[in-house]
Amino acid sequence: MTSLFDLTGQVALITGASRGIGRAIAIEMARHGAKVVVSSRKLAACEAVVEEIENEGGEALAVACHVGDKAQLQSLVDTTLQHFGRIDTLVCNAAVNTHFGPSLDISDESFDKIMQTNVRSAFWLCNMVLPQMADRRDGTIILLGSVAGLAGNSKIGVYGISKAATMQLTRNLAVEWGPHNVRINCIAPGVVRTEFARALWADPKLHQRLIQQYPLQRIGEPRDVAGAAVFLASRASDWMTGQTLVLDGGGGISGPENSQDPS
């Protein structure tokens, strides 16, 4: 009997896949049988992940792409289809946050870069990939949101706005493409131990205050998110679409009275 989590035969295209959460998703999907396209801005970094996958017996392709460039996104899709013939799973993981602090202080350039990279590029890429999924009446898209899109934040507010938009994009696409048997879901992580979030966990005092908010008493690891991505790409989630899966160690359901802070 085939495992519900078996991705054998699938082709998975993953952006922002050279490090952090994207890298973990690429490696874990390959371990579950998928052929993986590893994409980020720097080809050498993508090739290093491909080498890891191939050393474990998997199959992968490195393709450099700047997600803010529409022509490069189309080239990424075309290259994947030419090499593997199909795209079964798309993971839109690439994201930026160029401003930390009050929204009043953000420049127009920084605002535009956050929204362009985190929202519009994902919108473009989904629209490039969805038609061939609909033609086969099979496929899944996974967008990466954030718990920052679920609540107000005085430090990363515009990033949170972009991630709230990502969650709404998930719902809209799920409604539009569900009749074609294409599923679109979102993962919203809390703080994960990546370079992207280093400012939130590298300082020991800040890290301690952070984990006191989480019932599981730790921040996330990239593989925690990768496991959820495998679930959403697999037949185990066949009747799930338009949803945002929150992975935050329980932080979102724990009130201040449940903090482990002895003070």
C-alpha angles and dihedrals in degrees: 000000000000115000116247087231097051112123096182110146095020125122113213123194113198127185122205086025102143096085146002119009095353093053091049091050092049093050095044094047090050089051088055092053106269125137103233134210108205112204136177137127097278117061095200091057090050091049090054090058091046089054090053091051094046091048087060091050097261131129122239144156128211118219123173115221138163102215092207090066112079094201091053090050091053090048089051091054093044092049091050093050092047092050102039104015097231146030114227099169130028120192114193100198105141112110142150139204112196098170132060115181141038117350089232089071100050118114122230089244093055093046091051093048093052094048093041095051100036101038117012096044090051089048090051094047094048091052090050093051104035100073095062089048090051091049089058092038089230136091146098136223125201119197122193113230128164140226083247085077092058101058141022118273130191095204108039101023099140091046086053090051090054091050093048086054089050090056091050090048087055092055094045095049091045091057094045098046103030092092086061091055092250116137126208122189138163135221117211110193127192118219110329126189099255135124087250090063098033093119089061099051111019095079107080095217094047090045091053093050089048098054091046086069093055121078089211088057097225141077120247127274122217091249090059088065093041091059091055090049091054089052092051092047094049137075088257088082098041094130096044123095139145092024133131112218110207116213108182109127089258094299094133094057098042119091124209091263088067095056115123091219105127091204 
